[in-house]
Amino acid sequence: QALSVDLYVLDSLMADLVGHDRRPSAYILYLALLRLCTDSGSIGISLQGLATASGLSKTAVQRSVAHLKRRGLISIHANGPTQAPRYEILQPWWQRL
């Protein structure tokens, strides 16, 4: 199965997150979330699950999640204190009609 990635993610977002923000782990996590969210656009997963899926440490995932949320690249919805949060990939460079 192939994954389609918007060229903006490769051409601009990578340079912005890795070069300008100096957060390569945030870029890696964004790519991992893109892969995990392919079917529904969102996924309920724990921080440990994200760490396993991305190859990052749990601490790096926590920092990356906070950074991506601040940058408006993901949204996080929690249904309760014991449930894993639901992450949704945002693509603000796409203009919605």
HELIX and SHEET records of a PDB file:
HELIX    1   1 LEU A    7  TYR A    8  1                                   2    
HELIX    2   2 VAL A    9  LEU A   13  3                                   5    
HELIX    3   3 MET A   14  MET A   14  1                                   1    
HELIX    4   4 ALA A   15  HIS A   20  3                                   6    
HELIX    5   5 PRO A   24  LEU A   36  1                                  13    
HELIX    6   6 LEU A   47  SER A   54  1                                   8    
HELIX    7   7 LYS A   58  ARG A   70  1                                  13    
SHEET    1   A 3 SER A  42  GLY A  44  0                                        
SHEET    2   A 3 ARG A  86  ILE A  89 -1                                        
SHEET    3   A 3 ILE A  74  HIS A  77 -1                                        
END                                                                             
